[in-house]
Amino acid sequence: MRIGSGFDVHAFGPGEHVMLGGVRVPHSHGVLAHSDGDVVLHALTDALLGAAGLGDIGEHFQDSDPRWRGADS
């Protein structure tokens, strides 16, 4: 049996909403992130990749890659 553990962290910043599990939640702040900053989906993806032995989310979706700027999770 393989088990994966994932996490994601983003600071709050200017904005009008946060993304949680693919749901746009109105909020007085947004999150500072290269993509949409959805900590739920990013942590889930990180855990699934780890359980499959495929590294972590940062190896597949690098924040230095302009293709992922503002991308939906």
C-alpha positions in Angstrom: 0.0 0.0 0.0 1.3 3.5 -0.8 0.2 6.6 1.1 0.7 10.2 0.0 0.7 13.3 2.1 0.3 16.7 0.5 0.2 20.3 1.6 0.1 23.8 0.1 0.5 27.2 1.6 -0.2 30.7 0.3 -0.2 34.1 1.9 -3.2 36.3 1.8 -3.0 39.4 -0.3 -5.1 41.8 -2.3 -8.1 40.2 -3.9 -11.9 39.5 -3.7 -12.0 35.7 -3.4 -10.1 32.5 -2.6 -10.4 29.3 -4.5 -11.1 26.2 -2.3 -11.6 22.9 -3.9 -12.5 24.5 -7.3 -15.1 26.7 -5.6 -14.7 30.5 -5.8 -15.3 31.8 -2.3 -15.9 35.5 -1.9 -13.5 37.0 0.6 -12.0 40.3 1.6 -8.6 39.1 0.5 -7.1 36.8 -2.2 -4.1 34.6 -2.1 -0.6 35.4 -3.5 0.1 32.5 -5.9 1.5 31.8 -9.3 -1.7 29.9 -10.4 -5.1 30.2 -8.8 -3.8 29.4 -5.4 -6.4 26.6 -4.7 -4.8 25.1 -1.6 -7.3 22.2 -1.4 -6.7 21.0 -5.0 -2.9 21.7 -4.8 -2.6 19.6 -1.6 -4.7 16.8 -3.0 -2.6 16.7 -6.2 0.6 16.8 -4.1 -0.7 13.8 -2.1 -1.7 11.8 -5.2 1.6 12.4 -6.9 3.5 11.4 -3.8 1.4 8.2 -3.4 2.1 7.3 -7.0 5.8 7.9 -6.5 5.8 10.7 -9.0 7.4 13.5 -7.0 5.6 16.6 -5.8 3.4 19.2 -7.5 6.3 21.6 -7.8 8.2 19.2 -10.0 5.3 19.0 -12.5 3.9 22.6 -12.3 6.9 24.8 -11.5 6.1 28.4 -10.4 8.9 29.6 -12.7 7.1 28.3 -15.8 5.0 31.1 -17.4 2.5 28.4 -18.8 1.1 28.1 -15.3 0.7 31.8 -14.5 -2.9 32.3 -13.4 -3.8 28.7 -14.4 -7.0 27.2 -13.0 -6.3 24.1 -10.9 
